[in-house]
Amino acid sequence: MAMIEARDLRKTYRSRSGDVHALDGLTLSVPEGTVKGLLGPNGAGKTTTVKVLNTLIRPDAGSAQVAGVDVLDQPGRVREVIGASGQYAAVDENLTGLENLEMVGRLYHLGTRRARTRARELVDAFDLADAGDRPVKGFSGGMRRRIDLACALVNTPPVLFLDEPTTGLDPRSRLGLWQVIQDLVGGGTTVLLTTQYLEEADHLADHISVVDHGRVIAEGTADELKGQLGGHRIVVTLVEGQDAPAAEEVLARHGSGEVHVDAAGRTLDVPVDTGPAALQQVLTDLAAQDVRLHDAGMRRPTLDDVFLTLTGREHAEETEEGQGA
């Protein structure tokens, strides 16, 4: 059963510089109890998609259902069955963690007693028991993200929208939040996740949709998307950046696709068909030209490679999506 369904969504923003097609026929489906990762470059339409599905904006055309409820015809009912956490913690800094959760419970008409009980349940579940009675303004970044996600779960929603939920977190806090999300999905929650971390999508998502220019341009599991590129990649890291042109020429000669050079100009990689044989030839030719290496080896394609191949843009160059994106 699909808990989230969107068909041919379209949304255009008009400005002095011309029309911006934030959504241009986007279609996606998310089965119950799974995580759908939504990936795309800056302005691809990820955040606009989430805003349509959680009823914050209306599309110009298309249809969408969440938990079997029509998003356009019954937005009030949709809000009863969803939770949402955005890129920034939407909590009141002057209230304690418990007070924030109780306030959300009352907004959901849980009643004073039930809202207080639910707040205690969530503080314990998110390992915030020692901080529940402290004002949120004293929380660390990771604690703020956890309390924000807890607020999205006050009404025990079957569907959860997470728009870049770990932005700005340190690696340890990110891993902790990943575990929380995995536990929720293990309990049957359906999650639509947008993220700027490809490792996060690789780790959490059961299925990934790559979005660009307001359309889904590729879909599949992480392994299926990587498999579309096939083969191996040779990666070399240079001692001297001035050797990059020579190294690029060698890699291009033995590779089966375009040579990629990182922003620092010292790490280069290229897809190859012959694997170890190609690596041996590359190392021989680089040594013949006195190109010194810090490191060299082979690896399987990553989601970064998929992203670059499909969109023609570096994922590392992304920032948060602009308004209307």
C-alpha positions as CSV (number, residue, x, y, z in Angstrom):
1,M,0.0,0.0,0.0
2,A,1.3,3.4,-0.9
3,M,1.1,5.8,2.0
4,I,2.3,8.8,0.0
5,E,1.3,9.2,-3.7
6,A,1.9,12.2,-5.9
7,R,1.0,12.4,-9.6
8,D,2.1,15.0,-12.1
9,L,2.6,17.8,-9.6
10,R,3.2,21.2,-11.1
11,K,4.0,24.5,-9.4
12,T,5.3,27.7,-11.0
13,Y,6.5,30.8,-9.2
14,R,6.4,34.0,-11.1
15,S,9.0,36.7,-10.6
16,R,10.4,39.7,-12.5
17,S,13.1,37.5,-14.0
18,G,10.6,35.0,-15.4
19,D,8.7,31.9,-14.4
20,V,10.4,29.3,-12.2
21,H,9.0,25.8,-12.6
22,A,9.6,24.4,-9.1
23,L,7.6,21.3,-9.9
24,D,7.2,20.2,-13.5
25,G,5.2,17.0,-13.5
26,L,6.7,15.3,-10.4
27,T,5.4,11.8,-9.6
28,L,6.4,9.6,-6.7
29,S,5.1,6.8,-4.5
30,V,6.1,5.7,-1.0
31,P,5.1,2.3,0.3
32,E,3.9,1.9,3.9
33,G,6.6,1.4,6.5
34,T,9.5,2.5,4.3
35,V,11.8,5.5,3.9
36,K,11.8,7.3,0.6
37,G,14.9,9.5,0.1
38,L,14.4,12.6,-2.0
39,L,17.7,13.8,-3.5
40,G,18.4,16.7,-5.8
41,P,20.6,19.7,-6.4
42,N,19.7,23.2,-5.0
43,G,16.4,24.3,-6.3
44,A,15.4,20.9,-7.7
45,G,12.0,20.9,-6.1
46,K,12.5,18.8,-3.0
47,T,11.2,21.3,-0.4
48,T,8.3,22.3,-2.7
49,T,7.3,18.7,-2.9
50,V,7.3,18.3,0.8
51,K,5.3,21.5,1.3
52,V,2.7,20.3,-1.2
53,L,2.3,17.0,0.5
54,N,2.1,18.4,4.0
55,T,-0.6,21.0,2.8
56,L,1.5,24.1,3.3
57,I,1.1,25.1,-0.4
58,R,-1.2,24.1,-3.2
59,P,0.1,22.9,-6.5
60,D,-1.0,24.5,-9.8
61,A,-1.9,21.0,-11.1
62,G,-1.6,17.3,-10.3
63,S,-2.9,15.2,-7.4
64,A,-1.6,13.8,-4.1
65,Q,-2.8,11.5,-1.4
66,V,-1.3,10.8,2.0
67,A,-2.6,7.8,4.0
68,G,-5.4,7.6,1.4
69,V,-6.5,11.1,2.1
70,D,-6.6,13.7,-0.8
71,V,-4.2,16.5,0.0
72,L,-6.1,19.1,-2.0
73,D,-9.7,18.2,-1.0
74,Q,-9.1,17.3,2.7
75,P,-6.1,19.2,4.0
76,G,-7.4,19.2,7.5
77,R,-7.6,15.4,7.6
78,V,-4.1,15.1,6.1
79,R,-2.7,17.2,9.0
80,E,-4.2,14.7,11.5
81,V,-2.1,11.8,10.1
82,I,1.2,13.5,9.4
83,G,4.2,14.8,11.4
84,A,6.8,17.2,9.9
85,S,10.3,18.3,10.9
86,G,12.0,21.0,8.8
87,Q,15.5,22.2,8.3
88,Y,15.5,24.2,11.5
89,A,14.2,23.2,15.0
90,A,10.7,24.9,15.2
91,V,10.6,25.1,19.0
92,D,10.0,27.9,21.5
93,E,13.4,28.5,23.1
94,N,12.0,30.1,26.2
95,L,9.9,26.9,27.0
96,T,11.3,23.7,28.4
97,G,11.4,20.6,26.4
98,L,8.4,19.2,28.2
99,E,6.5,22.5,27.8
100,N,7.1,22.5,24.1
101,L,5.8,19.0,23.7
102,E,2.8,19.7,25.9
103,M,2.0,22.8,23.9
104,V,2.0,20.7,20.7
105,G,-0.2,18.1,22.3
106,R,-2.8,20.7,23.2
107,L,-2.7,22.1,19.7
108,Y,-3.6,18.6,18.6
109,H,-6.5,18.7,21.1
110,L,-5.1,15.8,23.2
111,G,-6.3,17.4,26.4
112,T,-4.1,18.6,29.3
113,R,-3.6,15.2,31.0
114,R,-2.9,13.2,27.7
115,A,-0.6,16.0,26.4
116,R,1.5,15.9,29.6
117,T,1.7,12.1,29.5
118,R,2.7,12.0,25.9
119,A,5.3,14.7,26.5
120,R,6.9,12.5,29.2
121,E,6.8,9.5,26.9
122,L,8.6,11.3,24.1
123,V,11.2,12.9,26.4
124,D,12.1,9.4,27.7
125,A,12.1,7.9,24.2
126,F,14.4,10.6,22.8
127,D,16.8,10.4,25.7
128,L,16.0,13.9,26.9
129,A,14.8,13.0,30.4
130,D,17.6,15.0,32.1
131,A,17.0,18.0,29.9
132,G,13.2,18.0,29.8
133,D,12.8,20.6,32.5
134,R,15.4,23.0,31.1
135,P,14.7,25.8,28.6
136,V,15.4,24.8,25.0
137,K,17.7,27.9,24.6
138,G,20.3,25.9,26.6
139,F,20.1,22.8,24.4
140,S,22.8,21.7,22.1
141,G,22.2,21.4,18.4
142,G,21.6,17.7,18.5
143,M,19.2,18.1,21.5
144,R,17.2,20.8,19.6
145,R,16.8,18.5,16.6
146,R,15.7,15.6,18.8
147,I,13.1,17.8,20.6
148,D,11.9,19.1,17.2
149,L,11.5,15.5,15.9
150,A,9.7,14.6,19.1
151,C,7.2,17.4,18.5
152,A,6.5,16.0,15.1
153,L,5.5,12.7,16.7
154,V,3.2,14.0,19.5
155,N,0.1,12.7,17.6
156,T,1.8,9.4,16.7
157,P,1.5,10.0,12.9
158,P,1.7,7.1,10.5
159,V,3.4,9.4,8.0
160,L,6.5,11.6,8.7
161,F,8.0,14.3,6.5
162,L,11.7,15.1,7.3
163,D,13.2,18.0,5.4
164,E,17.0,17.8,5.9
165,P,16.5,16.7,9.6
166,T,20.3,16.5,10.4
167,T,21.5,19.8,8.9
168,G,24.2,21.3,11.1
169,L,24.6,18.3,13.4
170,D,27.9,16.8,14.4
171,P,28.5,13.2,13.3
172,R,27.6,11.7,16.7
173,S,24.3,13.6,16.9
174,R,23.6,12.6,13.3
175,L,24.1,8.9,14.0
176,G,21.8,9.2,17.0
177,L,19.0,10.7,15.0
178,W,19.5,8.1,12.3
179,Q,18.8,5.4,15.0
180,V,15.7,7.2,16.1
181,I,14.4,7.3,12.5
182,Q,15.2,3.6,12.0
183,D,13.3,2.7,15.1
184,L,10.3,4.7,13.9
185,V,10.2,3.0,10.6
186,G,10.7,-0.4,12.3
187,G,7.5,0.4,14.2
188,G,5.6,1.0,10.9
189,T,6.0,4.7,10.3
190,T,6.3,5.9,6.6
191,V,9.0,8.5,6.1
192,L,9.7,10.9,3.2
193,L,13.2,12.2,3.7
194,T,15.0,15.0,1.9
195,T,18.7,15.3,2.8
196,Q,21.9,17.1,1.7
197,Y,23.9,14.1,3.0
198,L,24.2,11.3,0.4
199,E,25.6,9.0,3.1
200,E,22.4,9.6,5.0
201,A,20.2,8.5,2.1
202,D,22.5,5.5,1.5
203,H,22.1,4.5,5.2
204,L,18.4,5.2,5.8
205,A,16.4,5.1,2.5
206,D,14.8,1.9,1.3
207,H,14.2,3.7,-2.1
208,I,15.5,6.9,-3.6
209,S,14.1,9.3,-6.1
210,V,16.5,11.8,-7.7
211,V,14.8,15.1,-8.5
212,D,16.1,17.8,-10.9
213,H,14.2,20.7,-12.5
214,G,11.0,19.7,-10.7
215,R,10.9,16.1,-12.1
216,V,12.0,12.7,-10.9
217,I,14.8,11.7,-13.2
218,A,15.8,8.4,-11.7
219,E,14.5,6.0,-9.1
220,G,15.7,2.8,-7.3
221,T,17.4,1.5,-4.3
222,A,20.9,2.9,-3.6
223,D,22.5,-0.3,-5.0
224,E,20.3,-0.1,-8.1
225,L,21.2,3.5,-8.8
226,K,24.9,2.8,-8.3
227,G,24.6,-0.3,-10.5
228,Q,23.4,1.9,-13.4
229,L,27.0,3.3,-13.6
230,G,28.5,-0.1,-13.5
231,G,32.1,-1.2,-13.2
232,H,34.7,0.3,-10.9
233,R,36.4,3.7,-10.5
234,I,40.1,4.4,-10.3
235,V,40.9,7.1,-7.7
236,V,44.3,8.8,-7.3
237,T,45.4,11.5,-4.9
238,L,48.4,13.6,-6.0
239,V,51.2,15.0,-3.8
240,E,51.5,18.0,-6.1
241,G,48.5,19.8,-7.5
242,Q,50.6,20.9,-10.5
243,D,50.6,17.3,-11.7
244,A,46.8,17.3,-12.2
245,P,46.9,17.9,-16.0
246,A,49.3,15.0,-16.5
247,A,47.3,12.7,-14.2
248,E,44.0,13.7,-15.9
249,E,45.5,12.8,-19.3
250,V,46.6,9.4,-18.1
251,L,43.2,8.6,-16.5
252,A,41.3,9.8,-19.6
253,R,43.5,7.4,-21.7
254,H,42.6,4.4,-19.6
255,G,39.1,5.3,-18.4
256,S,35.7,4.6,-19.9
257,G,34.2,7.9,-19.1
258,E,34.8,11.5,-18.0
259,V,37.6,12.2,-15.5
260,H,36.4,13.9,-12.4
261,V,38.7,16.3,-10.5
262,D,37.8,17.4,-7.0
263,A,37.6,21.1,-5.9
264,A,41.1,21.0,-4.4
265,G,42.5,19.7,-7.7
266,R,44.5,16.8,-6.2
267,T,42.0,13.9,-6.2
268,L,41.0,12.5,-9.6
269,D,38.8,9.6,-10.5
270,V,37.5,7.9,-13.6
271,P,35.2,5.0,-14.4
272,V,37.0,1.9,-15.9
273,D,35.8,-1.3,-17.5
274,T,38.8,-3.5,-16.8
275,G,39.3,-2.9,-13.1
276,P,42.7,-4.1,-11.8
277,A,44.3,-4.2,-15.2
278,A,43.4,-0.5,-15.8
279,L,44.7,0.5,-12.4
280,Q,48.1,-1.2,-13.1
281,Q,48.4,0.6,-16.4
282,V,47.5,4.0,-14.8
283,L,50.1,3.5,-12.1
284,T,52.8,2.5,-14.6
285,D,52.1,5.6,-16.8
286,L,52.0,8.0,-13.8
287,A,55.3,6.7,-12.6
288,A,56.8,7.1,-16.0
289,Q,55.8,10.8,-15.9
290,D,57.2,11.2,-12.3
291,V,53.7,12.0,-10.9
292,R,53.9,11.3,-7.2
293,L,50.9,9.9,-5.4
294,H,49.6,10.1,-1.9
295,D,47.1,7.3,-2.6
296,A,45.6,5.2,-5.4
297,G,43.0,2.5,-5.7
298,M,39.7,1.3,-7.0
299,R,36.2,1.6,-5.6
300,R,32.6,0.9,-6.5
301,P,30.4,3.8,-7.6
302,T,28.9,5.8,-4.8
303,L,25.7,7.9,-4.6
304,D,27.9,11.0,-5.2
305,D,28.9,9.5,-8.6
306,V,25.2,8.8,-9.3
307,F,24.3,12.4,-8.4
308,L,27.0,13.9,-10.5
309,T,26.2,11.7,-13.5
310,L,22.5,12.3,-13.4
311,T,22.4,16.0,-12.6
312,G,25.8,17.2,-13.9
313,R,26.3,19.0,-10.7
314,E,28.5,18.5,-7.6
315,H,26.3,17.5,-4.6
316,A,28.9,19.0,-2.3
317,E,28.2,22.4,-3.8
318,E,24.6,22.4,-2.5
319,T,23.3,24.7,0.1
320,E,19.8,24.8,1.6
321,E,17.1,25.2,-1.0
322,G,16.0,28.7,-1.7
323,Q,12.4,29.9,-1.3
324,G,10.1,28.1,-3.6
325,A,12.6,25.3,-4.4
